[in-house]
Amino acid sequence: MTMDSLFNSNFGVQGGTVKRAYHVFRAAESGTPVSLRLYHEHGDGYSGGDGGDFLIKIARIDDHRPVADAPAFATATWKPPMSGGKFPNSNDRFKTHPLSATGRIEKGGLYQIEYQSTDPTNGN
């Protein structure tokens, strides 16, 4: 499956509240997800500190609205190799995240990808 989109989103802990970002999609084909390739921007206005720790989850949903903490069947974790909000190697902005999957995506099903920071300091 290929999804091509680019969007700016704020997620992490902001003002004591955990904020998450979501992609919602309808599956064009069936299969077990093995990886997710993402682009991560860096620098002023995008990232801070060491980038924090990320949790990425894929879950099936019944409506076009994201569901916080929906039961995930595929997950990935990531700690960006950042310093001062920047990647030392700008190629690190393009990252393929291996997924640990316990289920399949079924053609026509509605799914969400949830992005969440698990670092209460946001890497600062």
N, C-alpha and C positions, 0 to 999 in steps of 0.2 A: 504494500500500500504506500502511496506517496501523497503527502499533504504538503503543499507549498503555500506558506503564508508567513508574513512577518508582522509582528505587532510588538509594541512596547507595553509592558505590564509591570506593575509594582506588586511584589509579594515579599513577604518577610514579616517581621514584627515591627509594627508602626504604632507608636503611642500605646504600647502594651497590648495591642490587638494583633492576632495572627491574620495576615492577609494572604490569600491564595490567588492563583491565576489558573484559568481553565481554557482548554480547547474542547469544543464539542463537535463530533463528526459522526456521519453515517458511514458504515463500512462498505466499501466498494467490492470487497472480496473477503473470503474466509481464510483463516490461518492462525497459527500461533505467533504472536509477536516476539521477535528475538532482540530487536534493538530499536532505538529512537534517536534520530540524528537531529540535533538542535544547534541553533546559532545563539551564542551568548555575547551580547555587546559588553564593552567594558569602558571604564573611564568616568569622568565627571558626569553626573546626572544618570548614570546607569548602575554602577556598582561601587561598593566601598570596602575598605579593609581587605581581608583575605577572601571575600566573596561568600563566607558562611558555608553552610551545609544544605544540600537540596535533597528533597524526596520527590520523586516523580511517580505518579500512580495512574494506571489505566483501569477504568471501571465501566461496566455496562450501566446505562441509565434508561429510564422509561419516558423521559420528557426532554425537551430541548434545553432545559435549565440545568446548570451544574448542581451537583449534590455534594456538599462538604462531607468528607469521610465516607463516601460510597465504598462498599466492599470492593477492594482492588483485586484483580487477578494477574496483574503484571506490575512490577515495581523496579525502580532503579534509585540508587543514591549516588551523590556526587559531591565532592569537595573541590571547588575550582582551584587550580594552581595560581592564585592571585596574590599580589602584594600591592598595597596602596590602591586597591580598586582596579588594578590593571593586570592583564596577562603578560608575563615576561615575553612569551612567544605569541604573537597575534594569531597564529594558526590554531591556538587552543580555543579560540572563540567558536570553532566548528567542532562539535563534540558528538561522537556516536556513543550513546549510553546503552550498554548491554542490559537487557531486561531479564528479571527473574519472573517467569510466567508459570501460573498454575492453571490457566484456562486459555480459551481460544476466542478470537474475534470471529463473529459470524456475519456473513454478507447481509446487508440490510439492517443490521442492528445499530442502535444508537449508543455511542460511547463518549467518555470524557477522558481527557488527559489533565490531571491535576498537578500543579507545581506548588511546592510548599517549602519554605525554609524551616529547617529543624534546629537552627542555631538561634537561641534567644537574644544573642548579641548582634545578629546579622553580620557576623564576621568582623565586627569592629572592636 
